[in-house]
């Protein structure tokens, strides 16, 4: 007869300090090792996977694109001023 093992026994534990001062014994997740009560589900996904996505005007890519455009405009105005 095969020996039945508890699959949860080998999983890493949360380890966050509880109010009682002892480490939490809930199972932690892979991303940061904490359980969902101690921050394991914290943080929203970036981009369109986030449910609050509207237009993307404040996305990293849009900010980088605006920064590049401003640099080009600045350079163009400097060139035009030199020609005068």
C-alpha positions in Angstrom: 0.0 0.0 0.0 1.3 3.4 -0.9 1.9 6.0 1.7 -0.4 9.1 1.5 1.4 12.4 1.8 0.1 15.8 2.5 1.0 17.9 -0.6 0.8 21.1 1.4 3.3 20.0 4.0 6.3 20.8 1.7 5.0 24.2 0.5 6.7 27.3 1.9 4.9 29.2 4.7 4.1 32.8 4.8 6.4 33.7 7.8 4.9 37.2 8.4 4.8 38.1 12.0 1.3 37.8 13.5 -0.2 39.9 16.2 0.8 37.2 18.7 4.5 37.6 17.6 4.7 34.2 16.0 5.2 33.5 12.2 2.1 33.0 10.1 1.7 29.4 9.1 -0.5 29.9 6.0 0.9 28.8 2.6 2.8 31.6 0.8 2.6 32.3 -2.9 5.4 32.0 -5.5 5.7 35.7 -6.2 6.7 37.1 -2.9 6.3 34.3 -0.4 3.4 35.8 1.6 -0.1 34.6 2.0 -3.0 36.6 0.7 -3.7 38.1 4.2 -0.1 39.5 4.4 0.3 41.0 1.0 0.5 38.0 -1.3 -2.1 39.4 -3.7 -1.0 43.0 -3.4 -0.5 45.1 -6.5 -2.6 45.3 -9.7 -1.3 44.0 -13.0 0.1 46.6 -15.3 -1.4 47.6 -18.7 -4.7 46.4 -20.1 -4.8 43.4 -17.7 -5.7 45.9 -15.0 -9.5 46.4 -14.8 -9.1 50.2 -14.3 -7.5 50.6 -17.7 -9.0 53.5 -19.6 -6.9 55.2 -22.3 -3.3 54.6 -21.6 -2.3 58.2 -21.4 -0.3 57.7 -18.2 1.2 54.3 -19.2 5.0 54.0 -19.2 5.1 53.7 -23.0 3.0 56.9 -23.5 5.2 58.9 -21.0 8.4 57.7 -22.7 6.9 58.7 -26.1 5.9 62.2 -24.9 9.4 62.7 -23.4 11.0 61.8 -26.7 8.7 64.2 -28.6 9.6 67.0 -26.2 13.3 66.4 -26.6 12.9 66.5 -30.4 10.9 69.8 -30.2 13.5 71.3 -27.9 16.3 70.3 -30.3 14.3 71.7 -33.3 13.7 75.1 -31.6 17.4 75.3 -30.6 18.4 74.7 -34.3 15.9 77.4 -35.5 17.2 79.9 -33.0 20.8 79.3 -34.1 19.9 80.2 -37.7 18.7 83.7 -36.9 
